[in-house]
Structures are given as structure tokens and as C-alpha cells.
Amino acid sequence: MQRVLLVDNSNRDAQRLRDLLAKEGIELESCSSGTEAERWLLSTNENFNAAIILWELAGSITGSDLLIKSRKLRPEMPVVITSALLDFSLAARAHEFGARKFLLKPFDSEEFLTCIRSLLSTGDPLSPLVEKLREEILGESAAMLQTLKQLAKVIPREDRRVLLVGESGTGKELFARAIHRFGPRAAAPWVPVNLTEIPATLIENALFGHQKGAYTGATDQQPGYFEECADGTLFLDEIGELDLELQKKLLRVIQERKFRRLGGKQDLDFTARLVCATNIDLTKAVNQGTFRRDLFHRIAELTIHVPPLRERKGDIDLLLNHFLKKCKGDRQIRFSPAALAILRTYPFTGNVRELENLVTASLTIAEGPQITDEDIPLKEMHEREARNEVGFIDPVSGKSSEVMQSNLGQELFGALPNGWGDLSYREAAEHITRAFDRIYLQRKLERSHHNISQAARDAGIDTKTFRKRWKDAGLPPLSPSEDHDAD
């Protein structure tokens, strides 16, 4: 018999759902606290095919805490989040944390049964390979688990070339290394090459190698990366930066599976698996004529999108703990609740790499047993971004203020949730107001060089109102040090 775990503080709902599921031949076990539910999930003698968790669950383990724990303890078990709150952002957050479905209370009986039937008929089985990948690549969010499943499908297909697409700092090399480590070529060489780290005049020599006497200074024979990888895996990072002439030569190697050292007359076999990565839009580069269309199709036989951190915010706590443990050594220190609140909303435009750097910097600044919100150098990061003409970053959209200004109408409309036409005027206006405040207030603060009093005067409001509207817009807390003047 299939079993479902219900975590809800309503005995009436528990009995109603138990009766509904009993008619389907499904057993329902219920508990009213996150602590009790965690004991069920930790027990190796208990098996559940799905879980239903109330988001508003109170206590030491909240609904969101339990969702995260369930994805870690039983990743194969699909989870439904329920809530009596009509909140579109809540549903999105639950999905980010790994929930498969979101249901609004009170339940419609048929909608509930349809949801449970769907989950129990398909389940969420994770292959042994995905389990191994989860040990190497941290992530419990729905976006990351879906990507790991795609990766698991790609790994065994050693005859196919793979293109990893994603922003800088998302961990594309980690994915590429996993393709090699868990694939059929694991015993052969792994050769990673970052094309941007090699001077343009030396890339051809680095890839192909050279014969003795091939050019002045070539005093001996030197193998290149194509030769060194043998039957293993060659990883070409930042493939989009390769110039057109070398793109042509790489295409020839892929097509003919042969190459020659510089100055050589004998063809050598290229038998390695090729994995490439890029942080640019190669489709756009093809249309602009900076990347060969035929090469693009050759290297992208299988494509995996590595999600940015803003699409997997449910993983931020997991990553913070990982990097803190990695960097703190024997030091006893943790993040304060206020610091965690800031980091959970920060956009991390530099993705996981930026998060790791931020943990390292915060550890250097912090002096006590906790990393507080004042120890997190977000203000300095914003200033560096401004010097690079990136501008202020909106923690919700992840866009810079300069970009948002250029398309204000689209940004405001994008703040409306799906189904906004069914909202009341007041509800819809609140979404628009918060989006406008994020753009407008950040711009005012930026122009005043982070002087809150000056920014408030420029906006025609007092400092107290400026701070309140800033907070209500969901922006990171303002530092008292930014308020240079008194009203």
C-alpha cells in the first residue's frame, strides 16, 4: 500500500484527507509538528511515497525548514506544500526549495486527489548516478535537481559532445568534471583548458602541440592538449572566446577526428570526448558572425543549462554552510539570523563564486562568534559594481538599475504575478508600487553617493519614510553608516 505523510496542525483536515485517500487505497500518516515529522523522515523503517507539508507550520522546524530537510533526507519523495495564504511569491519560493506542487487551503477534493494521483503514479525516482552527483554538486532546489537529472542522462553517452551554458560563477567546470569522473572514460586523462587564460598567439600551439624546429625556439617536440587527453575528456572552457580562424581548425579536428602538431606532417587521432562551456549566448554570436554556425552545431549535440543562483535560491543556505565550514577552520562561528536574511535576498550576480568570496570576506571582517549583517561587505560590492558600470542590483530581478531604467514599463509590468487580472486593484497596485520603489529609491541613493538623508531630500520625503519604503520594497537593510547627515 502507498503511504503519504501529512504535516498539518489541523486535525479536521487530517481526518478529511485520510478519508479521501483511504478510498483510493492510500494510507495517510499525520503529525502536527516539524520535529515529529523529522523523526518520521529519519526513520529507516518508515517509507513514504509523498509528503504534504503546511507552509505556516510553527515551532522550531517551520514548513520551509521541513521542506528543505525532506529534500535532503528523502530526495526521491515528492512534496506538496499547502497554505491558507493566497500569496503568489510563496508558491514560487516553495518551488525553488524543491516542492513539486502547491495547493491552496481549503482543498477542493477532486483537485487534491488529482494532485496526489499524479505524484504517486510518476513519483520522483532519482537514479543511483544522480545520487552520486548530489554528493559532488551541492543543491536541493528544484532547478538544481532537474539539472542533475539532465546531467545523469548525458554522462553515459560518451560518443556525444556536450555544451554547458551558464553565467560566470555557476560552476560549469564542476559539471564538466562530473561528466568525466562518472562517465565511461573516468580512468583516462581529464584535461581542462580555459581558453581565456592562454594568450591568443599561443592557443594554437597549446591545443595542437609542435614538432621540434616548427618555429624559432621550438627546441624539442611538445604535445598539445588534443594529444594529452588521449582517450579521456577534453574540456574547453569559454569556447565562445575562440577566434574564427581557430574555430575553423577546431571544426576540422571534430569532423575528421584527426589533427597535426605545428610543423608536423603526420596525422594523429583525436579520440577524446569533447566538453565545452560558455557564458555567452552562442546563438546570438552565430547571428552576429562571431561564432561559426557549423561549429556551434557540432559542439552542442547535447546542451545543459547550468542555472544561476537566483534561480536556485533554495540552495543558498546549503552553500553558505558548505563554504563556511570549508573556510572557517577550527573557528567556532556562524551567520546571525539578520545576516542570513540579507544573503537570502541578495542577487549574487557573480553566482556561487561570488557567494564563496563573500563568505571568505565576511570571515575576515567578523570578530565575534557570529557573522552579523554589518560584517557582510555588500556595500563595497555595490561600489565595485558601480565602478564597472554595472549599477545597483535589484535583489528580486537581479538586474542593474541602469538596465531597469532603460525599460521601466516592462520592469513594472513584469512585477505583476501570473493571473494578475484576477487581483483586486489594491493588490495589483501593491506589486507595481514595490517594483517602482526598488528602482526609484536605489537610483536616488546611488546619485547621492549612499547618503540616505540627501537621497530622501532629493525624493521629497523624510529619512524615516525613505527607510520604510526601502524596507517595504524588499531591498537589503540600509547600513546606519550610510546616513551621513541628520534630518
C-alpha positions as CSV (number, residue, x, y, z in Angstrom):
1,M,0.0,0.0,0.0
2,Q,1.2,3.5,-0.8
3,R,1.7,5.8,2.1
4,V,1.6,9.6,2.4
5,L,2.9,11.7,5.2
6,L,0.8,14.8,6.2
7,V,2.3,17.5,8.4
8,D,-0.5,19.9,9.4
9,N,-1.8,21.3,12.7
10,S,-5.4,20.8,11.7
11,N,-6.9,17.5,13.0
12,R,-10.1,18.2,11.0
13,D,-8.1,18.5,7.7
14,A,-6.1,15.4,8.6
15,Q,-9.2,13.3,9.1
16,R,-10.8,14.6,5.9
17,L,-7.7,13.8,3.8
18,R,-7.3,10.4,5.5
19,D,-10.9,9.5,4.4
20,L,-10.3,10.8,0.9
21,L,-7.1,8.8,0.4
22,A,-8.5,5.7,2.1
23,K,-11.0,5.4,-0.8
24,E,-8.0,5.4,-3.2
25,G,-6.3,2.7,-1.2
26,I,-3.7,5.1,0.1
27,E,-2.6,5.2,3.8
28,L,-2.2,8.6,5.4
29,E,0.1,9.1,8.4
30,S,-0.3,12.6,10.0
31,C,1.6,14.7,12.6
32,S,1.3,18.2,13.7
33,S,4.9,19.4,14.2
34,G,8.0,19.7,12.1
35,T,10.0,18.0,14.9
36,E,7.8,14.9,14.8
37,A,7.8,14.8,11.0
38,E,11.6,14.9,11.0
39,R,11.7,11.8,13.2
40,W,9.4,10.0,10.7
41,L,11.7,11.0,7.8
42,L,14.8,10.0,9.7
43,S,13.4,6.5,10.5
44,T,14.8,3.9,8.1
45,N,11.8,1.7,8.9
46,E,9.2,4.2,7.5
47,N,8.6,4.5,3.8
48,F,6.6,7.3,2.3
49,N,5.6,7.8,-1.3
50,A,4.9,11.5,-0.9
51,A,4.6,14.2,1.8
52,I,2.1,17.1,2.3
53,I,3.5,19.9,4.4
54,L,1.8,23.0,5.7
55,W,3.9,26.1,4.9
56,E,2.6,28.0,8.0
57,L,3.8,25.3,10.3
58,A,5.1,26.8,13.6
59,G,7.7,25.7,16.0
60,S,11.5,25.0,15.9
61,I,11.1,23.4,12.5
62,T,8.9,25.5,10.2
63,G,7.3,24.4,7.0
64,S,10.1,25.8,4.8
65,D,12.7,24.2,7.1
66,L,10.9,20.8,6.8
67,L,10.7,21.1,3.0
68,I,14.5,21.6,2.8
69,K,15.1,18.8,5.2
70,S,12.8,16.4,3.3
71,R,14.7,17.1,0.0
72,K,17.9,16.3,1.7
73,L,16.7,13.2,3.7
74,R,14.5,11.8,1.1
75,P,15.2,13.4,-2.3
76,E,13.2,10.7,-4.1
77,M,10.0,11.7,-2.3
78,P,7.8,14.3,-4.0
79,V,6.5,17.1,-1.6
80,V,3.3,19.1,-1.8
81,I,3.2,22.4,0.0
82,T,-0.2,23.7,1.3
83,S,-1.1,27.1,2.6
84,A,-4.2,29.1,3.6
85,L,-2.4,32.2,2.3
86,L,-3.1,33.5,-1.2
87,D,0.5,34.5,-1.9
88,F,2.0,34.1,-5.4
89,S,5.5,34.6,-4.2
90,L,5.1,31.9,-1.6
91,A,4.3,29.4,-4.3
92,A,7.3,30.4,-6.2
93,R,9.5,30.1,-3.2
94,A,8.2,26.7,-2.3
95,H,9.0,25.6,-5.9
96,E,12.5,27.0,-5.5
97,F,13.0,24.9,-2.4
98,G,12.0,21.7,-4.2
99,A,8.3,21.4,-3.8
100,R,6.6,19.6,-6.7
101,K,3.1,21.1,-6.1
102,F,1.4,23.9,-4.3
103,L,-2.2,23.7,-3.1
104,L,-4.3,26.4,-1.5
105,K,-6.5,25.6,1.5
106,P,-9.3,24.8,1.9
107,F,-8.8,21.9,-0.5
108,D,-11.1,21.0,-3.4
109,S,-11.4,17.3,-3.0
110,E,-11.0,16.4,-6.7
111,E,-8.1,18.8,-7.2
112,F,-6.4,17.3,-4.2
113,L,-6.9,13.7,-5.4
114,T,-5.7,14.6,-8.9
115,C,-2.6,16.1,-7.5
116,I,-1.8,13.0,-5.3
117,R,-2.6,10.6,-8.1
118,S,-0.2,12.4,-10.4
119,L,2.6,12.3,-7.9
120,L,2.2,8.7,-6.9
121,S,1.9,7.5,-10.5
122,T,5.1,9.2,-11.6
123,G,6.9,9.5,-8.4
124,D,10.3,11.3,-8.4
125,P,12.8,8.5,-8.7
126,L,16.4,9.5,-8.6
127,S,18.9,7.2,-10.3
128,P,22.0,6.0,-8.4
129,L,24.0,8.2,-10.7
130,V,22.1,11.3,-9.6
131,E,22.7,10.3,-6.0
132,K,26.4,10.3,-6.7
133,L,26.2,13.7,-8.4
134,R,24.4,15.1,-5.4
135,E,27.4,14.3,-3.3
136,E,29.7,16.3,-5.7
137,I,27.4,19.2,-6.7
138,L,25.5,20.8,-3.8
139,G,21.9,21.7,-4.4
140,E,18.5,20.6,-3.2
141,S,16.4,23.2,-5.2
142,A,14.0,22.0,-7.9
143,A,16.1,23.8,-10.5
144,M,19.4,22.0,-9.5
145,L,17.8,18.6,-9.1
146,Q,16.3,18.9,-12.6
147,T,19.8,19.9,-14.0
148,L,21.4,16.9,-12.2
149,K,18.9,14.6,-13.8
150,Q,19.8,16.0,-17.2
151,L,23.4,15.6,-16.4
152,A,22.8,11.9,-15.5
153,K,21.3,11.3,-18.9
154,V,24.2,12.9,-20.7
155,I,27.1,11.2,-18.8
156,P,26.8,7.7,-20.3
157,R,26.6,8.9,-23.9
158,E,30.4,9.2,-24.3
159,D,30.1,9.5,-28.1
160,R,28.2,12.8,-27.9
161,R,29.7,16.2,-27.4
162,V,28.3,18.4,-24.6
163,L,27.9,22.1,-24.3
164,L,27.5,23.6,-20.8
165,V,25.8,27.0,-20.9
166,G,25.6,29.3,-17.9
167,E,26.7,32.6,-16.4
168,S,30.1,33.1,-14.9
169,G,30.5,31.6,-11.5
170,T,27.7,29.0,-11.8
171,G,30.1,26.0,-11.6
172,K,30.3,24.8,-15.2
173,E,33.7,23.2,-14.7
174,L,32.3,21.2,-11.8
175,F,29.6,19.8,-14.1
176,A,32.2,19.1,-16.8
177,R,34.4,17.3,-14.3
178,A,31.4,15.2,-13.2
179,I,30.8,14.2,-16.8
180,H,34.4,12.8,-16.9
181,R,34.5,11.3,-13.3
182,F,31.2,9.4,-13.5
183,G,31.4,8.5,-17.2
184,P,33.0,5.6,-19.1
185,R,36.3,7.5,-19.5
186,A,36.9,8.1,-15.9
187,A,40.2,6.1,-15.9
188,A,41.6,8.1,-18.8
189,P,43.1,11.7,-18.6
190,W,41.0,14.7,-17.7
191,V,42.3,17.8,-19.4
192,P,40.6,21.2,-18.5
193,V,41.6,24.2,-20.7
194,N,40.4,27.8,-20.0
195,L,40.9,29.4,-23.4
196,T,40.8,32.9,-21.9
197,E,43.9,32.2,-19.7
198,I,46.1,31.4,-22.8
199,P,47.5,34.3,-24.8
200,A,45.8,34.4,-28.2
201,T,49.2,33.9,-30.0
202,L,49.8,30.7,-28.0
203,I,46.4,29.0,-28.2
204,E,47.1,27.0,-31.4
205,N,50.4,25.8,-30.0
206,A,48.7,24.8,-26.7
207,L,46.0,22.9,-28.4
208,F,48.0,21.1,-31.2
209,G,51.5,21.0,-29.8
210,H,54.5,21.3,-32.0
211,Q,57.4,19.4,-33.7
212,K,61.0,20.2,-33.0
213,G,62.0,23.1,-35.2
214,A,58.5,24.1,-36.0
215,Y,59.4,27.7,-35.2
216,T,62.2,29.6,-33.6
217,G,62.6,28.4,-30.1
218,A,61.0,25.1,-30.6
219,T,64.0,23.1,-29.5
220,D,62.0,19.9,-28.8
221,Q,58.8,18.1,-29.6
222,Q,55.9,19.2,-27.4
223,P,52.4,17.6,-27.2
224,G,49.3,19.8,-27.1
225,Y,46.1,19.4,-25.2
226,F,44.5,17.4,-28.0
227,E,47.2,14.8,-27.6
228,E,47.5,14.8,-23.8
229,C,43.8,14.0,-23.3
230,A,44.2,10.7,-25.3
231,D,41.0,8.7,-24.8
232,G,39.9,10.8,-21.8
233,T,37.9,14.1,-21.7
234,L,39.0,17.5,-23.1
235,F,37.2,20.4,-21.5
236,L,37.3,23.7,-23.4
237,D,36.1,26.4,-21.2
238,E,35.0,29.8,-22.6
239,I,34.7,28.4,-26.1
240,G,32.9,31.5,-27.3
241,E,36.1,33.5,-27.0
242,L,37.9,31.4,-29.6
243,D,38.7,33.5,-32.8
244,L,37.2,32.5,-36.1
245,E,40.5,31.0,-37.6
246,L,40.9,28.7,-34.6
247,Q,37.2,27.9,-34.7
248,K,37.8,26.6,-38.3
249,K,40.7,24.4,-37.2
250,L,38.7,23.0,-34.2
251,L,35.8,22.2,-36.6
252,R,38.2,20.2,-38.8
253,V,39.5,18.2,-35.8
254,I,35.9,17.4,-34.8
255,Q,34.9,16.4,-38.3
256,E,37.9,14.4,-39.2
257,R,38.9,13.2,-35.7
258,K,42.5,13.9,-36.6
259,F,45.0,16.8,-36.1
260,R,48.6,17.6,-36.6
261,R,51.2,19.2,-34.4
262,L,52.6,22.5,-35.6
263,G,55.3,21.7,-38.1
264,G,54.2,18.1,-38.2
265,K,53.4,16.0,-41.3
266,Q,51.7,13.1,-39.7
267,D,48.0,13.0,-38.7
268,L,47.3,12.0,-35.1
269,D,44.0,10.6,-33.9
270,F,41.7,12.7,-31.7
271,T,39.7,10.1,-29.7
272,A,38.8,12.1,-26.5
273,R,35.3,13.2,-25.5
274,L,34.9,16.9,-26.0
275,V,33.0,19.0,-23.5
276,C,32.7,22.8,-24.0
277,A,31.4,25.6,-21.9
278,T,30.4,29.2,-22.4
279,N,28.9,32.2,-20.6
280,I,27.8,34.0,-23.7
281,D,24.8,33.4,-26.0
282,L,26.3,31.4,-28.8
283,T,23.1,31.6,-30.9
284,K,23.4,35.4,-30.8
285,A,27.2,35.1,-31.6
286,V,26.3,33.0,-34.6
287,N,23.8,35.6,-35.9
288,Q,26.4,38.3,-35.3
289,G,29.0,36.4,-37.3
290,T,31.5,36.0,-34.4
291,F,30.9,32.2,-34.0
292,R,30.7,29.6,-36.7
293,R,27.2,28.1,-37.1
294,D,28.6,24.7,-38.2
295,L,30.9,24.6,-35.1
296,F,28.1,25.5,-32.8
297,H,26.0,22.6,-34.0
298,R,29.0,20.2,-33.7
299,I,29.8,21.1,-30.1
300,A,26.2,21.4,-28.9
301,E,25.0,17.9,-29.6
302,L,23.8,17.8,-26.0
303,T,23.3,21.1,-24.2
304,I,22.9,21.6,-20.4
305,H,21.9,24.9,-18.9
306,V,23.6,25.4,-15.5
307,P,21.2,27.6,-13.5
308,P,22.3,30.9,-11.9
309,L,22.0,31.2,-8.2
310,R,18.9,33.5,-8.4
311,E,17.0,30.5,-10.0
312,R,18.0,28.2,-7.1
313,K,17.7,30.4,-4.0
314,G,16.6,27.4,-2.0
315,D,20.3,26.3,-2.2
316,I,21.8,29.5,-0.6
317,D,21.7,28.2,3.0
318,L,23.2,24.9,1.9
319,L,26.0,26.7,0.0
320,L,26.7,29.2,2.8
321,N,27.1,26.4,5.4
322,H,29.4,24.5,3.0
323,F,31.7,27.4,2.3
324,L,31.6,28.5,6.0
325,K,32.7,25.0,7.1
326,K,35.4,25.0,4.3
327,C,36.9,28.4,5.2
328,K,36.5,28.8,9.0
329,G,39.0,26.1,10.0
330,D,38.8,25.4,13.8
331,R,37.0,28.7,14.4
332,Q,33.5,28.5,16.0
333,I,31.4,30.9,14.1
334,R,28.1,31.1,12.3
335,F,25.8,33.5,10.4
336,S,23.4,35.6,12.5
337,P,19.7,35.5,11.5
338,A,19.9,39.1,10.3
339,A,22.9,38.2,8.1
340,L,21.1,35.1,6.6
341,A,18.0,37.3,5.9
342,I,20.2,39.6,3.8
343,L,22.0,36.9,2.0
344,R,18.8,35.1,1.1
345,T,17.6,38.1,-0.9
346,Y,21.0,39.3,-2.3
347,P,21.0,38.8,-6.1
348,F,24.5,37.2,-6.4
349,T,25.2,38.4,-9.9
350,G,28.5,36.5,-9.6
351,N,26.7,33.4,-8.6
352,V,28.2,30.6,-6.5
353,R,31.7,32.0,-6.9
354,E,30.6,35.4,-5.6
355,L,28.9,33.7,-2.6
356,E,32.1,31.8,-1.7
357,N,34.1,35.0,-2.0
358,L,31.6,36.8,0.2
359,V,31.8,34.1,2.9
360,T,35.6,34.4,2.9
361,A,35.5,38.2,3.1
362,S,32.9,38.1,5.9
363,L,35.0,35.7,8.0
364,T,37.9,38.2,7.7
365,I,35.8,41.1,8.9
366,A,33.8,39.3,11.7
367,E,35.4,39.3,15.2
368,G,32.8,37.7,17.4
369,P,31.1,34.2,17.4
370,Q,28.7,35.4,14.7
371,I,28.9,36.9,11.2
372,T,26.4,39.8,11.5
373,D,24.8,41.8,8.8
374,E,27.4,44.5,9.4
375,D,30.2,42.1,8.6
376,I,28.9,41.3,5.1
377,P,30.6,43.7,2.7
378,L,27.7,44.2,0.3
379,K,28.1,48.0,0.2
380,E,31.7,47.5,-1.1
381,M,30.5,45.0,-3.7
382,H,27.9,47.5,-4.9
383,E,30.6,50.2,-5.2
384,R,32.8,47.8,-7.2
385,E,29.9,47.0,-9.5
386,A,29.2,50.8,-9.9
387,R,32.9,51.4,-10.9
388,N,32.5,48.6,-13.5
389,E,29.3,50.5,-14.8
390,V,27.1,47.7,-13.6
391,G,25.0,49.9,-11.4
392,F,22.9,49.0,-8.4
393,I,21.5,45.4,-8.4
394,D,17.8,44.7,-7.7
395,P,17.6,41.7,-5.3
396,V,14.4,40.5,-6.9
397,S,15.0,40.7,-10.6
398,G,18.8,40.5,-10.4
399,K,19.0,43.4,-12.9
400,S,21.1,46.6,-12.6
401,S,19.4,49.9,-12.0
402,E,20.8,51.2,-15.3
403,V,19.1,48.3,-17.2
404,M,15.9,48.8,-15.3
405,Q,15.8,52.5,-16.1
406,S,16.1,51.7,-19.8
407,N,12.9,49.6,-19.8
408,L,10.9,50.8,-16.8
409,G,7.5,49.9,-18.2
410,Q,8.5,46.4,-18.9
411,E,10.1,46.0,-15.5
412,L,6.9,47.3,-13.7
413,F,4.6,45.0,-15.8
414,G,6.9,42.1,-15.0
415,A,6.3,42.7,-11.3
416,L,2.7,41.5,-11.7
417,P,2.2,37.8,-10.9
418,N,0.5,35.3,-13.2
419,G,-3.2,35.7,-13.1
420,W,-2.9,39.4,-12.0
421,G,-6.1,40.2,-13.8
422,D,-8.0,38.3,-11.1
423,L,-6.4,40.5,-8.3
424,S,-8.2,43.5,-6.8
425,Y,-7.0,46.9,-7.9
426,R,-5.2,47.4,-4.5
427,E,-3.4,44.0,-4.7
428,A,-2.2,44.7,-8.2
429,A,-1.1,48.2,-7.4
430,E,0.9,47.0,-4.4
431,H,3.1,44.8,-6.7
432,I,3.7,47.7,-9.1
433,T,4.5,50.1,-6.2
434,R,7.1,47.8,-4.7
435,A,8.8,47.4,-8.1
436,F,8.8,51.1,-8.7
437,D,10.2,51.8,-5.2
438,R,13.0,49.3,-5.8
439,I,14.1,51.2,-9.0
440,Y,13.4,54.7,-7.8
441,L,14.9,54.5,-4.3
442,Q,18.1,52.7,-5.4
443,R,18.6,55.3,-8.1
444,K,18.2,58.2,-5.6
445,L,20.6,56.5,-3.1
446,E,23.1,55.9,-5.9
447,R,23.0,59.5,-7.1
448,S,23.5,60.8,-3.5
449,H,26.6,58.6,-3.1
450,H,24.8,56.5,-0.5
451,N,23.8,59.4,1.7
452,I,20.3,58.5,2.9
453,S,19.5,62.0,4.1
454,Q,20.4,63.5,0.8
455,A,18.6,60.8,-1.1
456,A,15.4,61.4,1.0
457,R,15.6,65.2,0.4
458,D,16.0,64.6,-3.4
459,A,12.9,62.4,-3.3
460,G,11.0,65.0,-1.3
461,I,10.4,62.7,1.7
462,D,11.9,62.4,5.1
463,T,14.5,59.9,6.1
464,K,12.1,57.7,8.1
465,T,9.8,57.4,5.2
466,F,12.7,56.7,2.8
467,R,13.9,53.8,5.1
468,K,10.3,52.4,5.5
469,R,9.6,52.4,1.8
470,W,13.1,50.9,1.1
471,K,12.3,48.1,3.6
472,D,8.8,47.5,2.2
473,A,10.2,47.2,-1.3
474,G,12.2,44.1,-0.1
475,L,15.6,45.8,-0.5
476,P,18.6,44.8,1.7
477,P,18.8,46.6,5.0
478,L,20.4,50.0,4.9
479,S,23.6,50.5,7.0
480,P,23.4,53.3,9.6
481,S,26.8,54.4,8.3
482,E,25.2,55.5,5.1
483,D,23.2,58.1,6.8
484,H,25.9,60.8,6.9
485,D,23.5,63.7,7.8
486,A,20.7,64.1,10.3
487,D,17.4,65.4,9.3
